[in-house]
Amino acid sequence: MAFIGDADPFTASIPATKVELTVSCRNLLDRDTFSKSDPSKLVSYHSLCDTHFGRTEVIDNTLNPDFVRKFILDYFFEERQNLRFDLRLEKPLTGIPGKKCGTIIVRAEEVSNCRVRVLMLQFCGNKLDKKDFFGKSDPFLVFYRSNEDGSYTICHKTEVVKNTLDPVWQAFKIPVRALCNGDYDRSIKVEVYDWDRDGGHDFIGEFSTSYREMSRSQSQFHVYEINFTVAIDFTASNGNPSQPTSLHYMSPYQLNDYAMALRAVGEIIQDYDSDKMFPALGFGAKLPPDGRVSHEFALNGNPQNPYCTGIEGVMEAYYQSLKSVRLYGPTHFSPVINHVARYASAVTDGSQYFILLIISDGVITDMAQTKESIVNASSLPMSIIIVGVGPAEFDEMIELDGDEERISSQGRYAERDIVQFVPFRDYIDRRGNHILSMARLAKEVLAEIPDQFLSYMRTRGIKPGPLPPPYTPCPPPAINPLLTRRVSRI
C-alpha cells in the first residue's frame, strides 16, 4: 500500500515543483527457493522539515520489476532532499558480500499542471498472435509514457482477458499527466502480452501513438544549463589564516564559515551544471611572486583556465590559495561581477544562466562601481548571491539586495532584482550542528534563483524549446495486433 505523509504546515507556503518518481529494479538477488522473489519497495523521503513514506505494489515472481505505482513529491530547488529506498526481502541491495544484488533505477520528471483525465473506451484487439498451445491467448496491455531522455516508464496495466484472440479490455480512467505529462504529442508505447498461468508472460506485439492522435494543444520541455562561479574575499580584515580567530582559519576539526558557505551553496548548484567545472576567483590579496594586489585572480593559479572540478576542486583551490597569497585589501566586488557578466553577455538565447556566489566579511569599498556593475548585469542571464560571514555590519550588502528598493546607478535602475544577500550568522545552528547550518543557508540564498531565472526568460520572451526527435521503437519480433481505439475526453 502506498501513501504519502500529510503536508507540513511550514513547507506548505514555500513554492515547490511537483516531481513524479518511478522505481524499477534490475537483477535482484533471488531469495525464494522454488520461484523468483516477489519484491516491493519502501520509500523514505527526508528534507529539512518533513518525512514521507510510500510503498509500491508487490510484483510476483520477477527479479526485474517495473513498479506501476508512482510517488509525487515536492521538489525544492534550494534544498538537498535525500531519498532512501528499502527493498522488501533484500535490504540493503549491496549488503551481501560477494553477491551482485542488483541496481535501482529512479527517474524524476517535473510534473505538469495538466488536470485533464481521459476515458479509454473499448480498447480492443483483432486477430492477435496465438501463444497458447492448448487454447487461445490471455492478453493484457501495458502502457508506457516516454521520458525526456528517450526512455519509457510504465504507467498502466490492463486486466487479463482470458482465452481470446479478439479481446475487449475494460474502459479505464487515467490522468493525462500520468500518460504523457500534459504533452499531447509525447510518444505513448503500448505492448501486448499473453499472460502465463505460471506467472510469466509472452510478448505478442506493440504499437506507438500519442494522446493527440488518440483524442483528435502543446506542452514542451527544455534543459537549461546553469554556470556557477565562486568569488572569495581574501582581504586582511578576515584575520591571519594561521590563527584560530581568523574567518579563514583551517581547523583540522571543522570547516570555517567560508568553507561552509561554499560547500552549502555549491553542493546544491553543482547538480544543475552538467560538466561540474566551476570558475573559482579570489579578490583583495597580494599574489606571488611580485606581491601585486588583485581583485580578480584564479584560485587554482591559472588565469587562462580558472575552472575547478566539482565543489571538492573549488575547496582544494581555496585551501591552496590561503597558503600562497597574502591577505590584503581593499574589498572590491565590481571586478568579479564584471568577470561573470562578460560571459553572460555572450549568451542571448536563454540556453545558459550564470550564478555568481560572493563570500565576504565586511564593508564594500567600491560601492559606486559595484552598483553600476549590478545595474548592467540586471539585463543579463545572471544572478548574484552574496553571503556575509563574520560579525561585521552588512548595511551596504543589504542595500545591494534590492528587496525594498530597486538598486540604481547614475540615474539608471536595475531592470530586475538579481541580488540575494544573506548573513551566514543568522542561519548557524546554536547547538553546533554544521550540517543543519549549511542546509538552512543554502535554502535561504537559493530560494530566489528560480524566480530570477524565470523573470529573465519572460522579459526576453524566451520560451521552452522543442522536444528532441521522437523515440522510434525497434520492430517487434512478433505479429502486431490490429488495435482499434475510440477515446473520449472528460
C-alpha positions in Angstrom: 0.0 0.0 0.0 1.4 3.4 -0.9 0.8 6.5 1.0 2.5 9.9 1.2 2.6 11.8 4.5 0.5 14.8 5.2 1.9 18.2 4.1 3.9 20.0 6.7 2.3 23.4 7.5 5.8 25.1 7.3 6.6 23.9 3.8 3.0 24.3 2.5 3.7 28.0 1.9 7.0 27.5 0.2 6.8 27.4 -3.7 7.7 24.0 -5.0 7.6 21.9 -8.1 5.9 18.5 -8.1 8.1 15.6 -9.4 7.0 12.1 -10.0 9.3 9.2 -9.1 9.2 6.0 -10.9 11.0 3.0 -9.5 12.4 -0.1 -11.3 15.0 -2.7 -10.2 17.3 -4.9 -12.2 19.0 -8.2 -11.4 17.8 -8.5 -7.9 19.2 -11.3 -5.7 16.8 -14.3 -5.8 15.8 -15.2 -2.2 13.0 -17.6 -3.0 13.7 -21.3 -3.2 11.1 -22.5 -5.7 10.3 -19.3 -7.6 11.6 -15.8 -8.2 11.4 -13.2 -5.4 8.2 -11.0 -5.0 9.7 -7.6 -4.4 8.0 -4.4 -3.2 9.8 -1.2 -2.2 9.5 1.3 0.7 10.5 4.9 0.0 11.6 7.3 2.8 11.9 11.0 1.9 13.9 13.3 4.1 14.1 17.1 3.9 14.7 19.9 6.4 11.1 19.8 7.6 9.3 16.5 6.8 9.5 12.8 6.1 7.2 11.0 3.7 6.8 7.3 3.2 5.4 5.3 0.4 5.2 1.7 -0.7 4.9 0.2 -4.2 2.8 -2.7 -5.1 4.2 -6.3 -4.9 5.1 -7.8 -8.3 5.1 -11.5 -8.3 7.9 -13.8 -9.4 10.4 -11.4 -11.0 13.9 -10.2 -10.4 13.4 -7.2 -12.7 10.3 -5.4 -11.5 8.9 -2.2 -13.1 6.6 -0.7 -10.4 3.5 1.0 -11.7 2.8 2.9 -8.5 4.3 6.4 -8.6 5.4 8.8 -5.8 4.6 12.5 -6.1 6.9 14.7 -4.1 7.6 18.4 -3.6 10.8 19.4 -5.3 12.6 22.4 -3.9 15.4 23.9 -6.0 17.2 25.2 -2.9 17.2 22.1 -0.8 19.1 18.8 -0.8 16.4 16.2 -0.5 17.5 12.7 0.5 15.7 9.6 -0.6 16.2 6.2 0.8 14.9 3.1 -0.9 14.4 -0.1 1.0 13.5 -3.3 -0.9 11.4 -5.9 0.9 13.3 -9.3 1.1 16.6 -7.6 0.3 17.9 -4.7 2.5 20.2 -3.2 1.5 20.8 -4.1 -2.1 24.6 -4.0 -1.7 24.7 -5.7 1.7 25.6 -9.3 0.9 29.4 -9.8 0.5 30.4 -11.4 -2.8 27.0 -11.1 -4.3 25.8 -8.7 -7.1 22.5 -7.7 -5.5 21.2 -5.5 -8.4 20.7 -1.9 -9.1 17.8 0.5 -8.6 16.6 2.8 -11.3 14.8 6.1 -10.3 13.7 8.7 -12.8 12.4 12.1 -11.7 10.5 14.4 -14.1 8.8 17.7 -13.5 5.0 17.1 -13.2 2.9 19.4 -15.4 -0.2 21.2 -14.0 -2.5 19.4 -16.5 -5.6 18.1 -14.8 -7.3 16.5 -17.7 -8.4 12.9 -17.3 -9.1 10.7 -20.3 -11.6 7.8 -20.6 -10.4 5.0 -22.8 -13.3 3.1 -24.4 -13.3 -0.3 -26.0 -9.6 -0.8 -26.3 -9.7 -3.9 -28.3 -7.5 -6.2 -30.4 -8.2 -8.1 -33.6 -6.6 -11.4 -34.6 -3.9 -11.4 -32.0 -1.0 -13.8 -32.4 -1.8 -17.1 -30.7 0.6 -18.1 -28.0 -1.1 -20.9 -26.1 -0.7 -24.5 -27.3 -4.0 -25.7 -25.8 -6.2 -22.6 -26.1 -6.3 -19.1 -27.2 -4.2 -16.3 -25.8 -4.9 -14.5 -22.5 -3.8 -11.0 -23.5 -3.3 -7.8 -21.5 -1.9 -4.3 -22.3 1.0 -2.4 -20.7 1.1 1.4 -21.3 4.4 3.3 -21.2 5.0 7.0 -21.1 8.1 8.3 -22.9 10.6 10.3 -20.8 12.7 13.3 -21.7 15.8 11.1 -22.2 14.1 8.8 -24.7 13.4 6.0 -22.2 10.0 4.7 -21.3 8.2 4.5 -17.9 5.3 2.1 -17.2 2.1 3.9 -16.3 -0.8 1.4 -16.6 -1.6 -2.2 -16.9 -4.9 -3.6 -18.0 -6.6 -6.7 -16.8 -6.1 -10.0 -18.5 -8.8 -11.1 -20.9 -8.9 -14.9 -20.9 -8.9 -17.2 -23.9 -9.5 -14.9 -26.9 -7.7 -13.6 -29.9 -10.1 -10.6 -30.2 -10.1 -9.1 -26.7 -12.0 -6.1 -25.5 -10.5 -4.6 -22.4 -12.5 -2.7 -19.7 -12.6 1.1 -20.0 -10.3 2.9 -17.6 -9.6 6.4 -16.5 -6.0 7.8 -16.4 -4.7 11.3 -15.8 -3.1 12.9 -18.9 -0.3 13.8 -16.6 0.4 10.1 -16.0 0.0 9.2 -19.6 2.1 12.0 -21.2 2.8 14.6 -18.5 0.5 17.0 -20.3 2.4 16.9 -23.6 -0.2 15.7 -26.1 2.4 14.9 -28.8 4.7 12.8 -26.5 5.1 9.2 -27.6 3.0 6.6 -25.8 4.0 3.0 -26.2 1.6 0.1 -25.7 2.8 -3.5 -25.5 0.5 -6.6 -25.7 1.4 -9.7 -23.7 -0.1 -13.2 -23.3 -0.5 -14.0 -19.6 1.1 -17.3 -18.5 -0.6 -19.2 -15.7 2.9 -19.9 -14.2 3.3 -16.2 -13.6 5.2 -15.2 -16.7 4.0 -13.7 -19.9 4.9 -13.8 -23.6 5.3 -10.8 -25.9 2.8 -10.5 -28.7 3.4 -7.1 -30.2 3.4 -3.3 -29.6 2.5 0.0 -31.2 3.2 3.7 -30.5 0.8 6.6 -30.5 0.2 9.9 -28.7 -2.6 11.5 -26.8 -3.3 13.9 -29.7 -3.6 11.1 -32.1 -6.0 9.2 -29.8 -8.2 12.2 -28.8 -8.2 14.0 -32.1 -2.6 21.8 -27.8 1.2 21.5 -26.6 3.5 21.4 -23.6 7.2 21.2 -24.2 10.3 20.9 -22.2 13.9 22.1 -22.5 17.0 21.6 -20.4 18.8 24.8 -19.3 22.5 24.9 -18.2 23.5 26.8 -15.0 27.0 28.1 -14.8 28.2 28.6 -11.3 31.2 30.9 -10.3 32.6 31.4 -6.9 34.4 34.6 -5.6 36.0 34.6 -2.2 37.2 37.6 -0.1 40.9 37.5 0.7 41.2 40.9 2.4 43.2 41.3 5.6 40.0 42.1 7.7 39.4 38.3 7.8 42.4 37.9 10.1 45.6 35.8 9.8 44.6 32.4 8.4 47.1 30.7 10.8 45.2 32.0 13.8 42.0 30.4 15.2 40.4 33.8 15.4 40.6 34.2 11.6 37.5 33.6 9.4 39.9 31.8 7.1 41.4 29.5 9.8 41.8 25.9 8.6 40.9 23.9 11.6 41.5 20.1 11.4 38.2 19.5 13.1 35.6 21.6 11.3 35.0 23.9 8.3 35.4 27.6 8.6 32.5 29.9 7.7 33.9 30.5 4.2 34.2 26.7 3.5 30.7 26.0 5.0 29.1 28.7 2.8 30.9 27.5 -0.3 30.0 23.9 0.3 26.4 24.6 1.3 25.5 26.5 -1.8 27.9 24.7 -4.2 26.7 21.2 -3.4 23.1 22.2 -4.4 24.1 24.2 -7.5 26.5 21.6 -8.9 23.7 19.3 -9.6 22.4 21.8 -12.3 25.8 22.0 -14.1 26.4 19.2 -16.5 30.2 19.3 -16.6 30.8 20.2 -12.9 33.6 22.6 -13.9 33.4 25.8 -11.8 35.5 29.0 -12.2 36.8 30.0 -8.7 38.1 33.5 -8.1 39.5 35.5 -5.3 39.8 39.2 -4.6 41.7 41.5 -2.2 45.0 39.7 -2.0 48.7 40.1 -2.9 49.8 37.5 -5.3 53.2 35.8 -5.7 55.8 36.3 -6.9 55.8 40.1 -7.1 53.1 40.9 -4.4 50.7 42.7 -6.8 47.2 43.3 -5.5 44.4 41.6 -7.4 40.7 41.7 -7.2 40.1 39.0 -9.8 42.5 36.1 -9.5 42.1 32.4 -10.2 42.2 30.3 -7.0 43.9 27.5 -8.9 46.7 29.8 -10.1 45.8 29.6 -13.8 44.1 32.8 -15.0 43.7 31.3 -18.5 41.7 28.4 -17.1 40.3 29.1 -13.6 37.9 26.1 -13.7 37.9 23.6 -10.8 36.5 20.1 -10.9 33.4 20.0 -8.7 33.0 21.6 -5.4 35.8 19.5 -4.0 38.1 21.0 -6.6 37.0 24.5 -5.6 37.6 23.7 -1.9 41.1 22.4 -2.6 41.9 25.5 -4.7 40.6 27.7 -1.9 42.8 26.0 0.7 45.9 26.2 -1.6 45.3 29.9 -2.2 45.3 30.6 1.6 48.9 29.1 1.7 50.2 31.1 -1.2 48.6 34.6 -1.2 48.8 37.4 1.3 45.6 38.8 2.6 45.4 42.5 1.8 42.7 44.8 0.5 40.6 46.8 -0.2 37.2 45.0 -0.8 36.1 45.4 -4.4 33.1 43.5 -5.7 32.8 45.0 -9.2 35.8 43.1 -10.9 34.3 39.7 -10.2 30.8 40.8 -11.1 32.1 42.2 -14.4 34.1 38.9 -15.0 30.9 36.8 -14.9 28.9 39.5 -16.8 31.3 39.3 -19.7 30.4 35.6 -20.2 26.7 36.1 -19.6 26.5 38.9 -22.2 27.7 36.4 -24.8 24.6 34.2 -24.3 21.4 35.7 -25.6 19.3 32.7 -26.5 18.4 31.7 -22.9 20.3 28.4 -23.1 22.6 29.3 -20.2 22.2 31.1 -16.9 25.0 32.3 -14.7 25.2 32.4 -10.9 27.9 34.2 -9.0 28.5 33.4 -5.4 30.4 36.1 -3.5 31.5 35.3 0.1 32.8 38.3 2.0 33.3 39.5 5.6 32.8 43.3 5.5 32.5 46.8 4.1 32.5 47.2 0.3 35.0 49.9 -0.8 33.9 50.2 -4.4 30.2 50.6 -3.7 29.5 53.0 -6.7 31.2 50.7 -9.2 29.5 47.7 -7.7 26.1 49.3 -8.1 26.9 50.1 -11.7 28.0 46.6 -12.4 24.8 45.2 -10.9 22.6 47.5 -12.9 24.4 46.5 -16.1 24.2 42.8 -15.2 20.5 43.0 -14.4 19.7 42.8 -18.2 21.8 39.6 -18.5 21.0 35.9 -17.7 22.7 36.3 -14.3 22.1 36.2 -10.6 24.4 37.2 -7.7 24.4 35.6 -4.3 26.2 37.4 -1.5 26.9 35.6 1.7 28.3 37.7 4.6 30.5 35.9 7.1 31.6 37.0 10.5 30.3 39.6 13.0 30.5 42.8 10.9 27.6 45.1 10.0 26.4 44.4 6.4 24.4 47.6 5.7 25.9 48.1 2.3 25.3 44.4 1.3 21.7 44.7 2.4 21.4 47.8 0.2 22.6 45.8 -2.8 19.9 43.1 -2.2 17.3 45.4 -3.6 14.3 43.8 -2.0 12.9 47.0 -0.5 14.2 49.5 -3.1 15.4 48.7 -6.6 19.2 49.4 -6.9 20.2 52.3 -9.2 23.4 53.9 -10.6 23.8 57.3 -12.2 20.0 57.6 -12.7 19.5 54.1 -14.1 17.6 51.5 -12.3 18.3 47.7 -12.4 16.0 46.0 -14.9 15.2 43.3 -12.4 16.3 42.1 -8.9 19.3 39.8 -9.4 21.0 40.0 -5.9 20.3 37.9 -2.8 22.2 38.8 0.3 22.2 36.6 3.5 24.3 37.0 6.7 25.5 33.5 7.5 25.3 34.1 11.3 21.5 34.2 11.1 21.4 30.6 10.0 24.0 29.0 12.2 22.6 26.3 14.4 23.0 27.2 18.1 23.7 23.6 19.0 26.7 23.5 16.7 25.2 21.3 14.0 27.1 22.4 10.9 25.2 20.2 8.5 21.9 21.9 9.6 23.6 25.3 9.4 24.6 24.7 5.8 21.2 23.4 4.8 19.5 26.4 6.3 21.9 28.8 4.5 21.5 27.0 1.1 17.7 27.0 1.4 17.7 30.8 2.0 20.2 32.0 -0.5 18.9 29.8 -3.4 15.2 30.5 -2.8 15.1 33.5 -5.2 17.0 31.9 -8.0 14.1 30.2 -9.8 12.1 33.4 -9.9 15.1 35.4 -11.1 15.7 32.9 -13.8 12.1 33.0 -15.0 11.9 36.8 -14.8 14.8 37.0 -17.3 13.2 34.5 -19.7 9.9 36.2 -19.5 11.2 39.7 -20.2 13.1 38.4 -23.2 10.2 36.4 -24.5 12.2 33.2 -24.3 10.1 30.1 -24.2 11.0 26.4 -23.7 12.5 24.9 -26.8 11.2 21.9 -28.8 11.4 18.3 -27.7 14.1 16.1 -29.1 13.1 13.9 -32.0 10.5 11.2 -31.0 11.8 7.8 -30.0 11.4 5.2 -32.7 10.9 1.7 -31.2 12.6 -1.3 -32.8 10.3 -3.6 -34.9 8.6 -6.2 -32.6 9.6 -9.8 -33.1 6.0 -11.0 -33.3 2.8 -10.0 -35.2 1.5 -6.6 -34.2 -2.1 -6.6 -33.0 -4.6 -4.6 -35.1 -6.0 -2.3 -32.4 -8.9 0.0 -32.8 -9.1 3.0 -30.4 -12.1 5.1 -29.5 -11.3 7.8 -26.9 -13.4 10.4 -25.3 -12.2 13.1 -23.0 -13.9 14.1 -19.8 
